[in-house]
Structures are given as C-alpha cells and as structure tokens.
Amino acid sequence: DGHVVHEAANGAEGLEILEREPVDMVILDIYMPTQDGLETLRVLRTTKPDVKILAMSGGGQVGRFEPLKIAEKLGADCVLEKPFDIGQLAQMVADCVG
C-alpha cells in the first residue's frame, strides 16, 4: 500500500497541515525548531486524539530527562530511537498503525 506523506519543518507547521489534511499518523522528532515535539504531542493529543503518533529522538538521556519516555507518557503510540534505518522505520510505522 502507498502512503501520502506531508512534510513540515517544525511542529507548528505540522499542526497547520493537520488543519487542512486528514492523516492517520504523525511522525515527529522531539527536537525541532519553533515548536518542539513534546509540545506538538501535547497539542495533538488534545486536538487529534485518534491520530497515531510515532515520536523519535537521537537525543538520548540528558541528566534525568529522557525524551522518549516523556513522549510515551504524553501519549505517543510508538517511539523510535535514532539512528535507525528505513527498514526499522517502515516496520515501526506498520506496527504502530496496526
């Protein structure tokens, strides 16, 4: 099956796209300019509760701050740690969408 992909430079732009386009899944990075992934995740869980969310990060743990664990607590359906290859991403998308 094919997928239609919409690309956004940051969380704010992604939310603007979601106002115009129906989507099944959002793949977001925790560290983005303008509006980070955690803030975007919070907004998505309020405004688009049925959208699946895959959060990714290569930031790892910074002190006691573990961004992917926080993303899960905020409602991410799946998380993926960087680096990963396209096969891992494709499998995670398939698993997450179900």
C-alpha positions in Angstrom: 0.0 0.0 0.0 1.1 3.5 -0.7 1.1 6.4 1.7 0.6 10.1 1.2 3.3 12.0 3.1 3.1 15.6 4.1 6.3 17.2 5.3 6.7 20.0 7.9 9.7 21.9 9.1 8.5 22.1 12.7 5.7 21.3 15.0 3.7 24.5 14.3 3.8 23.9 10.6 2.8 20.3 11.1 -0.2 21.4 13.1 -1.2 23.8 10.3 -1.1 21.0 7.8 -3.3 18.8 10.1 -6.0 21.5 10.0 -6.2 21.1 6.2 -5.3 17.4 5.6 -6.7 14.2 7.2 -3.9 11.9 8.4 -3.7 8.5 10.1 -0.2 9.0 11.6 2.2 11.7 12.6 5.9 11.0 12.8 7.6 13.7 14.9 11.0 14.4 16.2 11.4 15.5 19.8 13.9 18.2 18.9 12.5 20.6 16.3 12.8 24.4 15.9 10.0 26.8 16.7 7.8 24.2 18.4 9.4 21.0 19.8 8.0 17.5 19.5 6.8 17.3 23.1 4.7 20.5 22.8 3.4 19.3 19.5 2.5 15.9 21.0 0.5 17.6 23.8 -1.5 19.6 21.3 -2.1 16.6 19.1 -3.4 14.5 22.0 -5.9 17.3 22.7 -7.0 18.2 19.1 -6.5 14.9 17.2 -6.9 12.1 19.8 -7.4 9.4 17.1 -4.2 10.1 15.2 -1.4 7.6 15.8 1.9 9.3 16.9 5.4 7.9 16.4 7.9 10.0 18.3 11.6 9.8 17.5 14.8 11.2 19.1 18.5 10.8 19.0 19.0 13.0 22.0 19.2 10.1 24.4 19.1 10.8 28.1 20.2 14.2 29.3 20.6 14.0 33.1 17.3 12.8 34.3 15.5 14.0 31.1 14.6 11.0 28.9 12.6 12.5 25.9 11.2 9.2 24.5 9.9 8.1 27.9 8.3 11.5 28.3 6.8 11.2 24.8 5.2 7.9 25.8 3.8 9.4 29.0 2.3 12.2 26.9 0.6 9.7 24.6 2.9 8.7 21.8 1.7 5.4 20.4 5.3 4.4 19.4 8.8 5.6 19.9 11.9 5.1 17.9 15.5 5.9 18.9 17.9 7.3 16.3 19.9 6.2 14.5 17.6 3.8 12.6 17.4 2.6 9.0 14.5 2.8 6.6 13.5 -0.8 7.3 13.2 -0.2 11.0 11.1 2.9 10.4 8.8 1.1 7.9 8.3 -1.7 10.4 7.6 0.7 13.3 5.1 2.5 11.1 3.4 -0.8 10.2 3.3 -1.9 13.9 2.1 1.5 15.1 -0.7 1.9 12.7 -1.7 -1.8 13.2 
